[in-house]
Structure formats: structure tokens, C-alpha cells
Amino acid sequence: MLDDRKGGRFVIAPDCAVENTKQLYWPETNVLVTRYLSAEGAGEVIDYMPVGTTETGDGHHQIIRSVHACAAR
């Protein structure tokens, strides 16, 4: 997402073996859901990319990200 030479970088990823990964868009939206499933638990990353312009006329240049994880019982 970032310029790794100028702006840095980061990774959001499970630290265990992933058995299954699924991606989907919520119907009729630009909300992307990525789910990671493993024997150790599950994780979900939700990305939303706003569209349109702000009051100053600038376009939206951001990603809103939500990360959730839960351990298997």
C-alpha cells in the first residue's frame, strides 16, 4: 500500500498456517472482505475505499481498514 522506499510498508497477515482464504465484496459496494481460516482460528480484514470528492474538491485518497481475529477454542 505504501511506497516501501519512501513511505515505509507494513504487512497484515496471519502468523500461522492458513488453510483457506476467501475474498468477497459486499453486494453493490466497494467494501472488500478477506477472511483467513486456520486450525488456530480465523481472521478478517475489511477494506473500504471511499469515492467522490471532499468539500475542497479533492478526491478521497484513503483506505479504511478494519482487522478482526479470533482464536479457535
C-alpha positions as CSV (number, residue, x, y, z in Angstrom):
1,M,0.0,0.0,0.0
2,L,2.8,2.4,0.8
3,D,6.0,3.3,-1.1
4,D,8.5,0.9,0.6
5,R,11.4,3.2,-0.4
6,K,10.0,6.5,0.8
7,G,6.9,6.0,3.0
8,G,7.6,2.6,4.6
9,R,5.5,-0.5,4.5
10,F,3.6,-3.0,6.7
11,V,2.0,-6.4,6.4
12,I,-1.2,-7.7,8.0
13,A,-1.0,-11.5,7.8
14,P,-1.7,-14.5,10.0
15,D,1.3,-15.9,11.9
16,C,0.1,-19.5,11.4
17,A,-0.5,-21.8,8.5
18,V,-3.6,-20.7,6.7
19,E,-5.9,-23.5,5.4
20,N,-8.3,-21.3,3.4
21,T,-8.6,-17.7,2.3
22,K,-11.7,-16.2,0.8
23,Q,-12.4,-12.7,-0.6
24,L,-15.6,-11.1,-1.5
25,Y,-17.2,-7.7,-2.0
26,W,-20.3,-6.8,0.0
27,P,-23.1,-6.7,-2.6
28,E,-23.2,-3.5,-4.6
29,T,-20.4,-1.8,-2.6
30,N,-16.7,-1.2,-2.7
31,V,-16.1,-2.9,0.6
32,L,-13.7,-5.9,0.2
33,V,-13.7,-8.6,2.9
34,T,-10.8,-11.0,3.2
35,R,-11.1,-14.0,5.5
36,Y,-8.3,-16.3,6.7
37,L,-9.2,-19.6,8.2
38,S,-6.9,-22.0,10.1
39,A,-7.0,-24.6,12.8
40,E,-5.7,-21.9,15.2
41,G,-8.6,-19.5,14.5
42,A,-9.9,-17.0,12.0
43,G,-9.1,-13.5,10.8
44,E,-10.9,-11.0,8.8
45,V,-9.7,-7.8,7.1
46,I,-12.3,-5.3,5.8
47,D,-11.1,-2.6,3.3
48,Y,-13.3,0.3,2.3
49,M,-12.2,2.8,-0.3
50,P,-14.3,6.0,-0.3
51,V,-15.2,7.5,-3.6
52,G,-16.2,11.0,-4.5
53,T,-14.8,14.4,-3.6
54,T,-14.5,16.4,-0.4
55,E,-15.8,19.9,0.3
56,T,-12.4,21.3,-1.1
57,G,-12.8,19.3,-4.3
58,D,-10.1,16.8,-3.5
59,G,-10.8,13.2,-4.2
60,H,-10.6,10.7,-1.4
61,H,-7.2,9.1,-1.2
62,Q,-7.5,6.7,1.7
63,I,-8.3,3.2,2.6
64,I,-10.3,2.5,5.8
65,R,-9.2,-0.9,7.2
66,S,-10.7,-3.0,10.0
67,V,-8.9,-6.1,11.2
68,H,-10.5,-8.8,13.5
69,A,-9.1,-12.1,14.7
70,C,-10.4,-14.8,17.0
71,A,-8.7,-17.9,18.3
72,A,-10.2,-21.4,18.0
73,R,-11.5,-22.9,21.2
